[in-house]
Amino acid sequence: MVLLAEARRAAFGTARIRRLKSYYFREHLKGQTVDKFPSPKTELPRGPGLVA
């Protein structure tokens, strides 16, 4: 996993990785963190299987 993370950092930059991590973290918590960290992609209500 470390090598994969390093490859992603080299390809996309740490800022993008941070956004991806926070997105997956919000999805994992299913709303608890979405309310604390709103983003333009999560403003609309979404179902459990919907992709932004």
LOKOL-307213 format. One line per 2 residues: their letters; for each residue x, y, z of N, C-alpha, C. Coordinates in steps of 0.2 Angstrom, whole numbers, plus 2048, in hexadecimal, padded with zeros to 3 digits. Example, Ala and Ser with C-alpha at 12.3 -4.5 7.8 and 13.67 -1.06 7.14 Angstrom:
# LOKOL-307213
as = 842 7E4 827 83E 7EA 827 842 7F0 827 | 840 7F5 823 844 7FB 824 840 800 827 $
//
This chain:
# LOKOL-307213
mv = 804 7FA 800 800 800 800 804 806 800 | 80A 806 803 80E 80C 803 811 80E 7FD $
ll = 813 809 7F9 815 80A 7F2 810 80D 7EE | 80A 80A 7EE 804 80D 7EB 803 814 7EC $
ae = 803 816 7F3 802 81D 7F5 807 821 7F2 | 80E 81F 7F2 813 823 7F0 812 824 7E8 $
ar = 810 81F 7E5 80F 820 7DD 809 825 7DC | 804 825 7E0 7FE 829 7DF 801 830 7E1 $
ra = 805 831 7E6 807 838 7E8 80C 83B 7E2 | 810 836 7DF 814 838 7D9 810 83A 7D3 $
af = 80A 837 7D2 806 838 7CC 801 83E 7CD | 7FE 83F 7D3 7F9 844 7D4 7FB 849 7D9 $
gt = 7FF 848 7DD 801 84D 7E2 7FD 84C 7E9 | 800 84F 7EE 7FE 84D 7F5 7F7 850 7F6 $
ar = 7F6 856 7F3 7EF 85A 7F4 7EA 856 7F1 | 7EA 853 7EB 7E5 84F 7E8 7E4 848 7ED $
ir = 7E9 845 7EF 7E9 83F 7F3 7E5 841 7FA | 7E7 847 7FC 7E3 849 803 7DC 84A 801 $
rl = 7DA 84C 7FC 7D3 84D 7FA 7CF 846 7F9 | 7D3 842 7F6 7D0 83B 7F5 7CF 837 7FB $
ks = 7D4 838 800 7D4 835 806 7CE 838 80A | 7CD 83E 80A 7C7 841 80E 7C1 83F 80B $
yy = 7C0 83E 804 7BA 83C 801 7B8 835 803 | 7BD 830 803 7BC 82A 805 7BA 829 80D $
fr = 7BE 82D 810 7BC 82E 818 7B5 830 819 | 7B3 835 815 7AC 837 816 7A7 832 814 $
eh = 7A9 82E 80F 7A4 829 80C 7A4 823 811 | 7A9 822 815 7AA 81C 81A 7A6 81E 820 $
lk = 7A6 824 822 7A2 826 828 79A 828 826 | 799 828 820 792 829 81D 78E 82F 821 $
gq = 791 834 820 78D 83A 822 790 83E 828 | 793 83A 82D 795 83E 833 79A 843 831 $
tv = 79F 841 82D 7A4 846 82B 7A2 84A 825 | 79D 848 821 79B 84C 81C 798 853 81E $
dk = 795 852 824 792 858 827 797 85D 829 | 79D 85A 82C 7A2 85F 82E 7A6 861 829 $
fp = 7A7 85E 823 7AB 860 81E 7A8 860 817 | 7A3 865 816 79F 865 810 7A3 867 80A $
sp = 7A2 864 805 7A5 865 7FE 7A0 866 7F9 | 7A2 869 7F3 79D 86A 7EE 79A 864 7EB $
kt = 79E 85E 7EC 79C 858 7E9 798 854 7ED | 797 856 7F4 793 853 7F8 78D 857 7FB $
el = 78C 85D 7F7 786 861 7FA 77F 85D 7F8 | 77F 85A 7F3 778 857 7F1 778 850 7F5 $
pr = 772 84F 7F7 770 848 7FA 772 843 7F6 | 775 83D 7F8 777 838 7F4 775 831 7F7 $
gp = 773 82C 7F3 772 826 7F6 778 822 7F7 | 778 81C 7FB 77D 818 7FD 782 816 7F7 $
gl = 77F 815 7F1 782 812 7EB 784 817 7E6 | 783 81E 7E8 784 823 7E3 78B 825 7E3 $
va = 78E 827 7DD 795 829 7DC 794 831 7DA | 798 835 7DE 799 83C 7DC 79B 83D 7D5 $
//
